[in-house]
Amino acid sequence: MQRMPNQQPFEAAERFFSKTEKRGDCYIWTAAATNGQGNFYFNGAGILAPRFAYILEHGFIPHWHSVVTLCGNLLCVNHEHLGIKERIANNKGGKK
């Protein structure tokens, strides 16, 4: 499979937001989605749409953190509706 050439952030942001639709206070992802969350391809790699939106606005996401939608709509990519939450290690099957 051929990789896309590296995109500049402005070009990627423009392409990203062309795949959204404003509904109320939310920006709804209208392109491909898996398990209820949007998928976006940037520089040949897939990234969850809310994660990409968060990075565009806030930059760095700390290690072991996930982006969550605060409005409850998994397809929302409005940076004002996104936050980060620490991922908890799955200890099932581990020693007690």
C-alpha positions, 0 to 999 in steps of 0.5 A, spaced: 500 500 500 502 506 498 503 511 503 500 518 503 506 524 503 507 527 509 502 533 510 503 539 513 498 541 519 494 546 516 492 541 510 491 536 515 486 540 519 483 543 513 482 536 510 479 533 517 474 539 518 471 538 511 469 531 514 465 534 520 458 537 520 456 542 526 450 540 530 448 545 536 454 545 540 457 539 537 462 538 531 460 531 528 464 526 524 461 524 518 466 520 515 469 513 517 467 510 524 469 504 528 465 502 534 462 509 534 468 513 534 471 517 527 477 514 524 482 519 520 488 518 516 494 522 517 501 521 514 499 514 512 496 512 519 490 511 522 488 515 528 481 516 532 478 523 530 477 525 537 484 524 539 486 528 532 482 534 534 484 534 541 492 534 539 490 540 534 488 544 539 492 542 545 498 538 543 501 533 547 497 527 550 500 524 556 502 517 556 497 512 558 491 517 557 485 517 552 481 522 549 474 522 552 468 526 549 465 530 555 458 531 551 457 524 550 457 524 543 462 519 541 462 522 534 463 529 536 470 532 535 469 539 538 475 540 542 471 544 547 467 537 548 474 533 549 478 531 555 483 526 557 482 521 562 488 516 565 487 509 562 487 504 568 491 498 567 487 492 566 489 487 572 484 481 570 487 475 571 493 478 575 495 476 582 491 479 588 
